[in-house]
Amino acid sequence: MSSEAVQQGSQTPPVKQPGWPMLFCPISQIQDKEIARIRKECKQESFWYRALPLSLGSMLVTQGLVSKGIFSASPKFGPYPKMALAGVLGFVIGKMSYMGECQKKFQKVGIAPFCPKQKRQCHHVCKECKAKLGSNEKEGSSLSAS
């Protein structure tokens, strides 16, 4: 009996509720766990494969340029502000450069990438909406015919 209550509670209701995620689709086969897994993978891989190496590399290059005299060290703080800036820029560029890989992972699962031209809506239409849309189209066609 308790398993029936759990199964009924885990079914998705037909109407989006205020606390639900942005990607809600009542008919969608994509599980929230799958999306969370891909997000976690993207965060970890972007950090280890792009952000950390670029950050450390840019900091080492900046330190080398300061030690050779190409960049001047700050009289008060030394080379550290320039190295920190290079590290932050390397980190941000590394994270941004991995966005394409993450989009490919989401596409493999069936989620289209989001861009300003696309709206984050479900492409499935319920029976009530189809009926309403059908009645609106009939009214529009009768108005254009007269």
N, C-alpha and C positions, 0 to 999 in steps of 0.2 A: 504494500500500500504506500509506503514511504517513497519507493522508487517511482510510482506513478505520479506522485505529487512533484517530485524532482523533475521528471520528464515534462510535465505540463508547465512547470515554471521556467524551463529552459527553452521552450518554443518561443519563436519570435512573433510578437503581436503584429497585426497588419498595419498599424499606424505608428509612425515615429514618435517616440516620447521625448520630452525636453532633455533628459540626461543621457541620451544615447549618442554614440560616436557619429562623426560627420559622414562616414562612409556607409551608413545604414541602408540596407536594401533587404526587404522582407523575403525575397525569393533567392537571394544570392547564396551560392554554395561556399563562398569563401568564409572561413572561420576567423574569429578575432584572434585566436591563438596563432594562426598562420601569419597574420599581419604583424603581430607582436614579435614572432620569431624572426621574420625578415627584417623588421626595424632593428632588433637587437644585433643581428648579424651585420647589418649595414653600419651601425655605430661602431662595433668592434673592429670590423675590417677596415673601415675608413680611418680609424685611429691608428691601428698597427701597420697598415700597408701604405698609407699616404700621409696623414697628419704628423705623426711622430717622426718619420724619416725626414720629411721636408722641414719640420721645425728644427730638429737637431742639425741637419745639414746647413740650413740658413744661418743658424747660430755659429756653427764652426767657420763658415765662410766669412761671416761678419767679424769674428774674433781674429781670423787671419788677416783681413783687410785692415783692422785697427792696429794689429801688431806690426804690419809692414808700413804703416803710416799713410795709407790711402784714405782711411777714415780717421778723423781725429777723436781721441778719447775725451770724454768730459773731464774738466779739471776737478770737479767735485765728486762725481760718481764713477769715473773711469769708463771702461767699455760696456758696462752692464746695461745702460738704457738702450743702446743700439742693439745689443745682443737680444734683449728682451723683446724689442720691437720686431726684430727679424724672426724670433721664435714664434711670436703671435701671428705674424703675417704668414709664415710657413704653415702653421697649424690651420689657419683659416683657409688658405689656398688648398691645402691637402684635403680638408673636409669637403670643400666645394668641388674639387676635382673628382671625387668619388660619387657624386650625385648621379651621374649617368649609369654607373654600375648598379646602383640601387634601383633606379627606374627600370632597368632590364630585369632585375629580380622580381619586381612587382608585376611587370608585364608577363613574365612566365607563369605567374599564378593566376593572371586574368584581370589585374587592376590596371587600367589605362593611366598613364602619367597625367598629372594635372598641370595645366598651364592657364594663363589668364583667359584664353578663349573658351576653355571647357568649364562647364559647371559641374559641381560635385553632387550630382543627383543620380538616383537610381534610374536605369533605363527600362525597368519593368513597370507596367501599368496595371493597376488593379481593375476588377470588373466594373466597379462603380465609376472610376475615372474614364474607362473606355466608353461606357454608356453616356457619360456627360460630354465627352469629347465628340462622340458620334452625333449627339443631339445638337451640339454647337455647329458641327460641320453641315448638318442638314439645314439649320437655320441660315447659315452663311450662303449655302448654295441657292436656297430659295430667294434670298434677298438679291443675289447677283443676277438671278434669272429674270426678276421683274424689272 
